[in-house]
Amino acid sequence: MEFENLITLINTVSSSKLTHFSIEYDGCKITMKADRGMKVTAVPAPGAAPLPLPVPAVEAPAAAPAPEQPQGDVVKSPLVGTFYNAQSPDADPFVRVGDTVKKGQVLGIVEAMKLMNEITSEYDGVVKEILVKNEQMVEYGQPLFVIG
């Protein structure tokens, strides 16, 4: 990864609400964690060339209590990015709470690096909960929908 791209990536993560970000590119894995009151850190993968900038260590914040697990089948984000509940700002949302959905039906979009990735239902059922808001930053594996 070129140095300028790395700096752009660090600045983008720093200015977002993300607290954790990982990417693998050309055999190099970059993981960034941010404590909103501290600086962003970047850690190279084992065996990778060291990053060309000094990186201060950040202590991990105290663990927050575990949130209550949603009841039903959970559709999780397959990547880090920005969640959108509709095709465009003036369009109706793909789904609302109470809508019946089929396996493969589009529930939302996650934008990552200017690419729009459709999030589809892995289950047949009714949308019981939508756990994220439109234009909210989401992390890999973050629960987005509960289907019952």
C-alpha positions as CSV (number, residue, x, y, z in Angstrom):
1,M,0.0,0.0,0.0
2,E,1.4,3.4,-0.9
3,F,2.2,5.8,1.9
4,E,-0.3,8.4,0.7
5,N,-3.1,5.8,0.6
6,L,-2.1,4.7,4.1
7,I,-2.3,8.3,5.4
8,T,-5.6,8.8,3.7
9,L,-6.9,5.6,5.3
10,I,-5.7,6.7,8.8
11,N,-7.3,10.1,8.4
12,T,-10.6,8.6,7.2
13,V,-10.7,6.2,10.2
14,S,-9.6,9.0,12.6
15,S,-12.4,11.3,11.4
16,S,-15.1,8.6,11.5
17,K,-16.9,7.1,14.5
18,L,-15.1,3.8,13.9
19,T,-13.3,2.4,16.9
20,H,-11.8,-0.6,15.1
21,F,-10.8,-1.2,11.4
22,S,-8.9,-4.1,9.7
23,I,-7.9,-4.5,6.1
24,E,-5.7,-7.0,4.2
25,Y,-4.0,-5.7,1.0
26,D,-1.2,-7.4,-1.0
27,G,-0.2,-9.7,1.9
28,C,-0.1,-6.8,4.4
29,K,-2.7,-6.7,7.2
30,I,-3.4,-3.3,8.8
31,T,-5.5,-3.1,12.0
32,M,-6.4,0.2,13.5
33,K,-8.1,0.8,16.9
34,A,-9.1,4.2,18.2
35,D,-10.1,5.4,21.6
36,R,-12.0,8.5,20.8
37,G,-9.9,10.5,23.4
38,M,-6.6,9.1,22.1
39,K,-4.7,8.8,18.8
40,V,-5.3,6.1,16.2
41,T,-2.9,3.2,16.1
42,A,-1.9,1.0,13.2
43,V,-0.3,-2.4,13.7
44,P,1.4,-4.4,10.9
45,A,0.7,-8.1,10.4
46,P,3.4,-10.4,11.7
47,G,6.2,-10.7,9.2
48,A,5.1,-7.6,7.3
49,A,7.4,-4.6,6.8
50,P,7.1,-2.0,9.5
51,L,4.9,0.9,8.9
52,P,6.8,4.1,7.8
53,L,5.5,6.2,10.7
54,P,5.7,6.2,14.5
55,V,2.7,4.7,16.2
56,P,2.1,5.3,19.9
57,A,0.5,2.6,21.9
58,V,-3.1,3.1,23.2
59,E,-4.4,1.4,26.3
60,A,-7.7,-0.5,25.8
61,P,-10.7,1.1,27.5
62,A,-12.5,-0.7,30.3
63,A,-14.8,-3.3,28.9
64,A,-18.4,-2.1,28.6
65,P,-21.2,-4.4,29.8
66,A,-22.3,-6.8,27.1
67,P,-25.5,-5.6,25.2
68,E,-28.6,-7.8,25.4
69,Q,-28.7,-10.3,22.6
70,P,-31.5,-9.8,20.1
71,Q,-34.1,-12.6,19.9
72,G,-34.4,-14.1,16.4
73,D,-32.1,-14.6,13.4
74,V,-29.5,-11.8,13.2
75,V,-28.2,-10.4,9.9
76,K,-24.7,-9.0,10.4
77,S,-22.6,-6.7,8.4
78,P,-20.1,-8.5,6.2
79,L,-17.7,-5.5,6.2
80,V,-16.9,-2.1,7.6
81,G,-18.6,0.9,6.0
82,T,-21.5,3.2,6.0
83,F,-25.0,1.7,6.2
84,Y,-27.8,3.0,4.0
85,N,-31.4,1.8,4.4
86,A,-32.5,2.9,0.8
87,Q,-31.2,3.0,-2.8
88,S,-31.0,6.8,-2.7
89,P,-31.8,9.6,-0.2
90,D,-35.3,10.2,-1.6
91,A,-36.2,6.5,-2.0
92,D,-38.3,4.5,0.4
93,P,-36.3,2.2,2.8
94,F,-35.7,-1.4,1.5
95,V,-37.5,-2.7,4.6
96,R,-39.3,-1.5,7.7
97,V,-40.0,-3.2,11.1
98,G,-42.9,-5.6,10.5
99,D,-42.1,-6.3,6.8
100,T,-42.0,-9.9,5.6
101,V,-38.8,-10.8,3.9
102,K,-37.5,-13.7,1.9
103,K,-34.0,-15.2,1.9
104,G,-31.9,-13.2,-0.6
105,Q,-34.1,-10.0,-0.4
106,V,-32.1,-6.8,-0.1
107,L,-32.3,-5.2,3.4
108,G,-29.9,-2.4,3.0
109,I,-26.5,-1.3,1.6
110,V,-23.1,-0.9,3.2
111,E,-20.7,1.5,1.3
112,A,-17.1,0.7,1.7
113,M,-14.4,2.5,-0.3
114,K,-16.9,3.9,-2.7
115,L,-18.4,0.5,-3.5
116,M,-22.0,-0.2,-2.6
117,N,-22.5,-3.7,-1.2
118,E,-26.1,-5.0,-0.9
119,I,-27.0,-6.7,2.4
120,T,-29.4,-9.5,1.8
121,S,-31.5,-11.5,4.2
122,E,-30.1,-14.9,5.1
123,Y,-33.6,-15.9,6.4
124,D,-37.3,-16.0,5.6
125,G,-39.4,-14.2,8.2
126,V,-40.5,-10.8,9.6
127,V,-38.2,-7.9,10.3
128,K,-38.4,-7.7,14.1
129,E,-35.7,-5.0,14.6
130,I,-33.5,-2.7,12.6
131,L,-30.4,-2.2,14.8
132,V,-28.7,0.6,12.9
133,K,-29.8,4.0,11.6
134,N,-29.4,5.3,8.1
135,E,-25.9,6.6,7.3
136,Q,-24.5,5.0,10.5
137,M,-20.9,3.6,10.4
138,V,-21.0,-0.2,10.9
139,E,-18.2,-2.6,11.7
140,Y,-17.5,-6.1,10.4
141,G,-19.9,-8.6,12.2
142,Q,-22.1,-5.9,13.7
143,P,-25.7,-7.0,14.0
144,L,-27.9,-5.0,11.5
145,F,-31.3,-6.7,11.5
146,V,-33.3,-9.2,13.5
147,I,-35.5,-11.5,11.5
148,G,-38.1,-13.6,13.3
